[in-house]
Amino acid sequence: MLDAALKPEVIGIETLATWIFERKLEAQLSIHRNPGASLIQDLLTEEARVRNIEEDLPFLAAFIFDATVTGPRARILLRKDLANTARAKTEHLAQTMDLLARAVPLLEPELQHAPKR
């Protein structure tokens, strides 16, 4: 998703969406949906049902999307403190997912949730 978010055509669409939003044109409602967070939310839904925490999913999905796509994209394009290389993005994603897995039990590998015997 991060690579797709860095494509020139996506950056161009974002520029257009920002232009439309700033001018308060009618198209703004459909442009600001977040399909990336929706995809992540769909992936989390099954596990959340098992654990009875479905109400947290929209926030968690948006948070994961921001941590794995929006944040690094801004670091690459705006702050320029993350290299736009496969290695840098892979390392960032691995570190982010490791941190998230430790902080959010829903993301931990299933083996860690198995009942202890």
N, C-alpha and C positions, 0 to 999 in steps of 0.2 A: 504494500500500500504506500509506503514511503517513496519508493521509486516512482510510482505512478503520480504521486502528489508533486513530484519535482519536475515532471515533464513540462516543456515550454507551453504546450497547448493548455494544460491545466492551470498554469500560472496566468496565461492569457484569459481564460474563463474566469479565474478568481478576480482579475483586474476588472473585467466587465461586470461581474457580480457586485463588486465594491462600488463601481461607478453607478450602477442601477440603484443600489441601496442608499448611497449618499444623496441621490436625487429623489428618493422616496417614490420610485416608480412601482407600478402594480406587480411586476415580476418578482419582487423581493421575497414574497412568501414561499414560492416554490424553490427558489435558489438556495436558501439557507438551510435546507434539510441536510442532515449529516448521514449519508449512506454508509460511511466507514464505521461509525459508531453503531448503526443499525445492524450491520453484518456481525460485528463483535457481539452485540447483544443476542443475536440469534444463536451464535455459537455457545454462549454461556447459559442459555435458557434451560436446557435439559438438566444440567448439574444444579442449577438454582432451584428447580422444582424439587429435586431430591432433598435438598437442604432447607426448603421452605424460606427462601430469601429472595423470591422473585421481585419484590417491590424495590430492591436495591439495584436491579439490573440496568435500568436506563442510565443512572448516574455512573455505575461501574463501567459500562460500555463506553460512555463518553470519556471517562477518565483514562481508560486504557488506550483509546484512540488518540487522545491528546498526548499521552506519554510515549506512544510508539510512532505516531505520524506527525501530528500538528507541532509538537515541541521540537523534534529533531529537524523538521522542515524549516521552522523559523530559525533554528540555530545554523542551518546550512545557508539559507537565503538571506537572512537579515543580520544576525549576529556574527556570522561567519566564523564561529568557533568550533564547528564540527565539519570535518572534511566530507565532501560529496563523493566518497569512494565506497565501494562494496565492503571493504574491510572495516572502515569506520562505522558505517551504518549497521553492519552485522554485530560488531562489538557493542555498539550502543543498544541495539535491540536485545542482545543477550543479557547485558547488565540490567536493563530496564525490566525485562521479564523475570529475571532472578529476584530482583528487589520486590517486584509486585507479587511474585509467588510467595515470598516470605511474609509479606505484609497482608495479603488477602488470601485467607484460607481456601476460598473457592478456586483459586488458581494453582494451588499446590498439586503435585502429582497425586493421583488416586491412591497409590500405595500408602501414602502418609495418613490417609483417612480410614484405612481399613481398621476394623476393631482389633485391639491387641488381645492376644490369647495368653 
